[in-house]
Amino acid sequence: MMLPQTDPDLPVLIAGPTASGKSDLALRFAESQGGVVVNADASQIFNCWRVVTARPSIDEESRAPHALYGHVEFDQPYSAGHWLRDVQALLKTGQRPIIVGGTGLYFQTLTRGMADIPATPPDIRQEADALSLDTLRDGLDPVTTAGIDMQNRMRVQRAWEVQRATGRSLADWQADTPPPTLDLEHCTAIVMHSDKDWLEQRIRQRFDKMVAAGALEEVEAMRDRYDPKLPSCKAIGVPELMDYVTGVIDLDTARERASVATRQFAKRQRTWFRSKMSNWDVFRPDS
């Protein structure tokens, strides 16, 4: 994988699907040009998972500064708004950011701005938690549904909660969005594209690598605190591995289910990136 030519004075944004090699690319930028690697993956912010979510290893973190990895307790709420405020604080330090991850919404809030939507009241959050995904979808307006991933319960529920709590649709709030934190014209913005078969092969290999690196021990340590409703516990691979360590399924079944879930997730990511990041520079790690 050759390092793309970039201006070492500009912030770097690297988006890509799971298992695409984006974290390795970010580390290579930091080592060769300087900067702090900043997490833009919604699963890697939680302190309970390192191996399962493929966070940078302790060795990798020692090779360059890293930020916003594993800094949130497993049961604490953390939204794109929280992430944006954390990034804004980092930018004030003057360090060159190398922002990398697979959560498209994080990049969207960073480069397109984010509306100042009030926090969801606990009673409305509880009401939403009890509803099915189909019911939540039915409660949204057409403009909002056209702008979010309707297969992603977290995104759909957030839109439903906003509409229920404020009386305004998410799309309406977003129409009042302030200027972005980072202007794409003053960044090196890279989106990872790769051959589908190449990516799926890496995904298939990922499960066994996780197990060998200690994923089962990581999940076992969370057994008594596991709550499938928590965003931290919905990370790809966690439900499948938890079913294995609790004796619900065997390891082969867990491997197959986790691989399928990862491929489906990667497909949704690729669709998002093609739709929302068509003006980003394309980098092909398989070339």
N, C-alpha and C positions, 0 to 999 in steps of 0.2 A: 504494500500500500504506500504509494508515494504521497508526500505531503504537498497539498496545493500551495501555490504561490499566493501569499497574502501580505498586506501591509501590517507590520508588527506594531504599529501605533493604534490600529483600529480594534474595537471589540470584535470578537468572533462569536457567531451563533451557529451551533451545529445541531440540527434536528434529524431524526431518523427513527425507523422502526426498531423494535427490540431485536437484539442479536446482530445488528448491522455493523458493529465495530466503531460506533461513534465515540464511545468513551476512550478508546485507544487513540483515536485521532485527536481528541481534545488534549489528552496527556502529552502527545507528541508535539502539539503546538506549544503547550506550556513549557516543555523542556527545551525546545529549540528557540522559542521567541520570547518566553517569559509571560507571566500572567497567572491569574487564579482560575482554576477550573470550578465552575459554578453549576450546581445540579439544577436541571429543569425536568425532572422526572418525579411524578406525584407519588410513586411507590418508594422511591429511594430517600425521601425526606424522613421516614420513620426510623426510630432508633432500634427497633426490634428485628429488622431484617438487613443483613448485609449480603449473605450468600444467595438467598432466594431471589432477591431483586437485582443481583449482579452489580451491587455497588462497588466502586473501586476498592481494591484490597488495601490492607494496612501498608503493604509495601508500595503500592502505587501512590497512595496518599503521601508517602514520605518523599516521593520524587518531585512533587510540585505542590504548591498550595491548593487546597480544595475547600469549598464552602457549600453550605446548605445540604450536606449529606448526613442523614441520621440525626438531625437536630430537633426532631419533634417526637414527643412521647406517643406511644402506640394508640392511646385512647383520646388524644387531643384533636380538636377540629383544626383543619388547615386547608384553606381555600387558595384559589389563584390570587385573590387579593392579598392574603398573607404573604404568599411567595413574592408578589410584586413589591410589596413594602420591604421585604428582606433584601431583595436585589437592589432596590433604590438605596438602601443604607450601605450596601457594599460599594456601589458606584461612587459614593461620596468619599471613599477611602483613596480614590485615585488609582487603584490597581486596575490593570487591563483585564476585563472579564472575558473568559472563554466559556460561554454558556452552552451546556450540552444536555440533551435529554429527548425523551419521546412524547412528552405531554404537549400537544399542539396548543392547547388553551393557554399554557404559560407563555409561550412565544407570542401568541396573539395579543395577550394583555400587555406584554412588554413593548411590542412594535406597533400596535394599533391603539393603545390606550385602554383604560378600563373605567367603566362607570362606577360611581360611588354608591353602590347599592347597600341599603341597611342590612345588618345581620338578621338572619332568620330567627324568630322567637322560638324557644324550645318546644312550645305546644304545637306549633305548625310543623316543626321538624319531626316530632313524634307522630303527628297525623300522616305526614308524607311517608314515613318509614313503614307504616302499616298498609299502604296502598300498593297495588300491583303496578308493574311497569306500564301495562296497557292503559290503566286508569290514569296514571300520571300523564301519559302521552295525550290522552283524550282531553286533558285539561289545558292544553297549550294552544296558542294561536298559530295560524299558518306561517307567519313571518318568523316567529321564534323557532318553530320546528324545522324550517328550511335552513337555519343557521347553526344547528347543533347536531351532534351524533345521536340519533334517536335510538341506537342500540346500547348506548352507554347510560346505565341507570343513574349514575352519579350526576351526569350533565342534565339528564331529563328531570330528575328530582330537584336539582338546584333551580331550574327554570320554573318548575311548578311552584316551589316554595316562594320564589320572588313574586310571582303573580298573585299567589294566595295572600302573602303578607303585605304587599304594597298596593295591590289593586292595579298595578302596571305590569305589562309584559316585560320579559327580559329584553326582547328586541327594542322596546320603547326606551328602557333604561340605557341600552347600548347606544341608542341614537344620540344620547347626551354625553358621549364619551369625551374626556379631555384629551389633550395632545399626548402622544406616546412618550414613554421614558427613553427609548432608543429609536432613532430614526434609521431605517434600513439603509438609507443612502450613505450613512456614516458608519456602516458595519460591514464586516465580511460575513455574509449569511449563506450557510451551506446546508443543503438537504441531501441526505444519503439516499441514493437510488441503487438498487442492485437487482441482479437476476433473481426471479422468484425461486427457482430451484436451488440456487446458491444459498439464499436466505433460509429456506426450509431445511436444508441439510444442517446448517448451523443451529437451528432451533431444535432439531431432533437430537443433536449432540449435547445440547445445553443441559438437559435434565440429568444425565449421568455425571456430567462435570459438576453440577450443583451438589449432587449426593456425595460425590467424592470429596468435595470441598467442605462438607459439614452442614448441608442443608437440613438433614434429618435432625441433627442435634439442635439446630437453630429453632426448628418448628417444635420439637419436644419441649424446649425451654419456655415456649409460649402456650403450651397446652392448657394450663389453668386460667390463662387470661384471654384465650381466643374467643372472639365474638364475631360471627360472620357478618354482622351488620356494620361493623367498623370499616371505614375505608382502608385502614392498614391491613386488615385481614382479608381484603378482597384482592390483594396483589396476586398477579398471575403465578400459579404454582402453589400458593399457600393453602387454599381449600383442598386441593388434591393431596398434598403431602400430609395435611392434618388428618384427612380420612385414612391415610396409610398408618400413621403413628398411633391412631386410636383404634385400629383394627377393622375399619369399615371395608377397606379394599386392600388388595395386594399391591406390591410395588410395580408390577408390570401394568396394572390398570391405572395406577397413579401416573406412571410415565406417559401412557397413551393419552389420558385425559388432560394432563398438563401440556403435552405437546399440541394437542388439538386447540386448547384454549389459547396458547401462545400464538399459533398460526392465525387464528381468528382475530386476535388482538393486533397482530402485525398487519393483517390485511386492512383493518379499520384505520390503523395509523397511516399506511401507504395511501389510502383513499383521501384521508384528511390532508396529507402533505401535498398530494397532486392538486387538490382543490384550492388550498389556502396559501401554498408556497410556490406557485408557478413562476414567480419572479426571483426566487432564490437560486444561487449557483448550485448546480448538480454535481455531486461527487460520487463516483462509483468505486466502492472498495473492492469489488470483484474483478476489476479490470487490471 
